Amino acid sequence: MPHDNKTSVADAENELIYPAHPLPESGNLQNLTKYVRTGRAMLTGIFLMILVYALYFARDFFMPVTLAILLALMLTPIVRFSKKRLGISEAISATLLVVLSFSFIGVTGYLLSGPVTEMVSEAPEIGRELTEKLHRLRAPAEHLLNISKQVDQVAQMGQDPKVQTVSLAQPGILSQAAGNVLSGGTTIAVTFILTLFILASGTMFYEKIIQSFGKLSEKKRALRVVYDVEQVISSYLLTITVINGLLGLTISLGLWALGMPTPFVFGVMAALLNFLPYIGALTTIVVVGIIAIVSFDQIAYAMLAPAFVLACNILEGQIVTPTIIGRRLELNTVAVFVAVAFWSWLWGFIGALIAVPLLVVIKVFCDHFETLRHVGNFLSAQAAEDEREPEERKVKPS
């Protein structure tokens, strides 16, 4: 009897764990797969929401860190070349590069501060002169303005006089400017200090990545991926920075030859805003056109300045950059606009400037992993698919 009791208990446990009438195996697998996919999708969505919230609320921390990583990627080939060919250590070359970059930004900002401040202070006068010179276009605008005033008057008449309007006092312009300058100075300082540490560390990060893998094959693959990503990203950032700098210099010289005031300001504007595809060039053309109309008496001659900027941007965007960088790093236009809109909402003007470089980083990283290759394929331009079709037709027998 005790033996029978033990047997019955064991049988009961087996029946509990392995039921006598389980569901069909295919149904269990399908339900389990469905639950797993749903759970992964929910976890991915939660993770992305947490990441966006963290990037937004902790932007004072993540922004300089991201800028430092991008700047370090751009300057890494110079540091490596200095060590291999010139025998200069990473610490010395990194210090020289960071000091030169910081000095260049400081001198450029100092030279721009005077003309930009003067231009901002003269903004009302510029607007008045622009309105006077475009007097022919004022009639439709004045008609719409009168309609808007009439609507406001009707709304005020229907408002209860006992209701008091409360307006919040906004901080003054000087206090806002001082806060922005202080925040910008802190971001720049943290960015360059962190860039110095990253460049001076040499191959420490690569060694740490390799040490995190156990098998030799995994270490080789990780090292190959890291070096490929670094090479592509550094060459892209360095090349696009040089191209934008030359574009700004060309626009400065051309506007100076046309007699535009402060051509150096517009050259720097064109170089910076060219990191924003389409939007940056359009902004530069509009601003140059407004200042040209105000500065010159004849509208026809004033249109030469924005036309010259447009020609330079077309030449750079359609011929120079695709020829030097190649078609491999061309991006989907929709993805570019979404990335610029997202990062500008997240981090403001700095986010808009680094949106495209970050998109290139994501694309190159995804191209090295089979599970993420569809993401890289979505971010790439259609031209990349069109170029692969002739190669596939060559492989197939006729």
N, C-alpha and C positions, 0 to 999 in steps of 0.2 A: 504493500500500500504506500509506504513512503516513496518507493521508486515511482509508483504511478503518479503521486502528487508532484514530484519533481518533473516528470515528463509532461504532465498537463500544464504546469507553470511555464516550462520551456516552449511548449507548443503555443500557449497563449501569447508569449512574448514574440515568437516568430509570426504569429498571425497578426499581432499589432504592427510589427515592423513591415512585414511582407504580407499584405492582405491576400486572401484566397481568391478574391475576384477583383483584381486591379483593373483600372481603365485600360483601354487599348494603348499599346506602347506608342504608336504614331501620334495619337491624340495628346499623350503626356508630353512628348517631345515638342510638338507644335505649341502647346500652351506654355511650356517652360521657355521655349525660344521667344515667344511673344512677350512673356513677362520680363525676360532678361533685356530684350531690346527696349521695352518701355521704361524699365528701370535705368538703363544707360542713358536714354534720351532725357529723362527727368534729371538725373544727376548732372549731365552735361549742361542742361539749361540752368540749373541752380548754380553750377560752377561759373558759368559765363556771367550771370547776374551778379554774383559776388565779386567777380573780377572787375566788372565795369564799375560797380560801386566803390571798390577799393581804389581803382585808378582815378576816379573822380574826386573822392573825398581826401585821398592821400596824394593828390597831384603835386604838392610841394615836395614830396619825397621822390615819387616815381619819375617826375619830369626831368630833374637833373641827372638821375641815374640813367634814364633812357638816352638823353643827350650825350652823356659821357661814353656810353657803350658805342653809340654811332660814331662819335668823334674818334674813339680809340680804334674802331674798325677801319676808319678812313686813314689814320696815321700809322697803323701797324706796318704796312709795307715799307714805309720810310725808315722806321726803327729797325726792322729786320735787315734792310739794305745797309744801313749804317753799321750794324754789327758784323755782317758777313764780309762786306767789301772794304769798309773803312776801319774796322776794329774798334768802333765806339760802343761802349756798353749801353744797355737798354736804359739805365737810369739817367745817364748824361744826355743821350739823344732825346729821351722823352721829356726831360726838363727843358731842353732847348726848344723843342717843338711846342710845348705848352706855353712857354714864356713868349715865343714869337706869335703864336695864335692869339693869346690874351692881349698882347701889345697891339696887334693889328686891329682887333675888335675895339680896343680902347681908343686908339687913334682915330679910327673910322667913326666911332660914336661921337668923339669930341668934335671932329670936323663937320659932322652932320647936325650937331645940336643947334648951332647958330642959324643956318638956313631953314631948318625944319621949324624952329621956334618962331622965326620971322614969318614963315609961310602960314603957320597956324594962327598967329596974331592978325595977319592980313586976310584971313578967310572971309570975314563979312564984306570987305572991300572987293575982294576977288569975285564974290557972288554978285555984288551989285554991278560991277563992270561986265560980268558975263551976261547978266540979265539985260543990260542996256544994249550989248552988241547982238544979242539974239532977240531983238525986239519983235521981229516978225513972228516968232514962235510964242509970243506971250499971250496972244488973244485967246487961243483955246485954254491955256492954263488959267488965265484970269476968269474965264467963264466957269470953269470947274471950281475955282476958289470962291467965287461968289455963291455958287450953289452950296458949297460946304459951309459958308458963313450963314446962309439962310437956314440950313438944317440945324446948325448950332443954336441959332436964335429961337427956332421953334422948340427945340429941346429945353432951352432955358426957360421959356415961357410956361412950359408944362411942369416945370419943377416946383415942388413945394417950397415956398420961401422960408418955412420954419426949419427945413432940413439944412443942417450946416455941413459944409464941405470940409473934410479934414484932409490936409496934405502933410505928408511926411517930409521933414527937413532932410535934404540930401547933403552929404559932405561937400565941401568946397572943392573947386578944381585943383587948387594948390595941394590940399591934403591928399586928394586922390592921386595926383602926380607923384607926390613924395612917397606914398605907399607903394605905387607901382615901381618906382625907381629902386626903392629898398628891396622889394621882392625880387625884381630882376637882377639886382646886384648879387643877392644871396644865391639865386639860381645859377648865375654865371660862375661864381666862386666855387660852389660845390661841384659844378660840372667839370671845371678845369682841374680841380684837385683830385677828383675821382679818376679823371682821364689820365692824369700823371701816375697814379698808383697802378692803374690797369696796364699802361704801357711799360712802366718800370718793372712790373712783375715778370715780364718775359713769357716763358712757356709754362708758368706755374699752373694756369687754368687748364691747359691741355694735359698736363700730368695728372691733375686731379680728376679730369674726365676719364682718362685711361684707367686710373686706379679704381674707379667705380665699377669696372667690368671684370669678370672673372676669367673668361676664356680669351685666348690669344686672338682668335678670329674676330671676336666681338670688339676687342681693343683696336685691332687694325681697322675694322669698319668704322668705328666711332671716330678714330683719328682722321681717316680719309674724309668722312662727312664734315667734320669740323674744319679741316683745312680747305675743303672745296667751298664751303659756305663763306668762310672768312675771305678767301681769295676773290670770289665773285662780288661779295658785298663791298669789300674795301676798294676794289677796282671801280665798281659802279659809283660809289660815293665820291671817291677822289676825282674820277673823270667828270661826273656831272657838276661837281663844284668848280672845277677848272673851266668847263664850258660856260657855266653861268657867270663866272667872273669875267671871262672874255666877252660874253654878251653884254654885260654891264659896261665894260670898258668901251666897246664899240658904240653903244648907244650914247654914252657920255661924250665921246669925241664927235659923233654925228650931230647931236643936239648943240654942242658947243659951236660947231661950224655953222649951224643954222641961226645962231644968235639967241638960243634959249637961255633964260636965267637959271642959275644953279644946275647946270647939266650933271654935275657930280652926284647930286641928290637923286636925280632920276635914273642914273646908271646903277647906283646901289639899290634903288627900289626895284629895278628890272632884274638885277642879279638875285635878290632875295625872293621876289615873288615868282621867279621862274621855277622854283621848286614846286609851285602849285600849277600843274598843267592846266592850260586854257584859262582858268580863273585869274591867275597871276598876270599873264600877258594882257588879258582884257582890262584888268584894273590899271596896269601901267599905261596902256594906250589911252584910256579915258582921262586919267589924271594929266598926262602930257598934253592931250588935246585941250583940256580946260585951261591950263596955264598958257598954252600957245595962243588960244583965242584972246585971252586977256592981255597977253604981252605984245601981240602984233596988231597992227591996224587993219590989215587985209586978211579976211577969212581964208582966202585961197592960199596965201602964203603960210598962214598958221596951220593949215591942214598938212603941210609937208612934214611937220614934226611927228604927229601920230602915224602918218603913213610910213615914215622911216622906221619907227619902232615896230610897226606891224610887219614890214619887210624883214627886219632883223629876226623877229620871232618866227616867222614862217621859214626863213632860211635855217635857223637853228633847229626848229622842231621837225622839219620834214627832210632835211639833208644831213646836217652836221651830226646831231645826236644819234639818229639811226645808223649812220655810217660808222661812227666810232664805237658805240656801245653794242650795236648789233640788234637783230630781231629777237634774240632769246629773252631779253629782259623787257620786251614791250608788254604793257599791261592792258587789261580790259578797261575800256573807258568807263563803263558803269561802275566797276569796282573802284576805280580811281575817284570818281565823284562821291561814292558812298564813303570811302575811306577819308577823304578830305572833310566831308560834312561831319562824320563821326568824331574825328580827332579834333576838329575845330570846336565842336560842342564840348568835347571833353576837356581840352587843354588850351583853348583859345587860339591865338595866332601862332604860337609855338607848335601846337598840335597840328595845325594846318600845314606848317612848313615840313614837318617830319612825317606826314602821313604817307607820302609816296615812298620815301626810303624804308619806312617800316613795312609797307606793302611788298616791296622788293625782298626784304628780309624774310617775310612769311612765305613768299612764293618760292624762293630758292631753297628754303628749309623743307618745304613740303615736297619739292621735286626729288628729294633724296630718300623719301620713304614711300613704299608702295601703298600703304594704307592712307596716306595723305596726298597721293599724287593727283587725285581728282580735284582737290582744293587748288593745287598749283595750276592744273589745267583750266579751272574756272577763272583764275586770276590772270592768265595769259591772254594775249591778244589773239584775234582770229587769224592773224597772219601766220602765227606759228603752226596752226593746224593746216593752213593752205600750203605751207612749205613742206610739210611731211607727206602730203598726198602724192607728189611726183615721185618721191623716194619709194613709197609703197608700191606704186605702179611699176617702178623699175624692177622690184624684187619679183613681182608676179610674172609668170611666164605668159607670153602673148599667145 
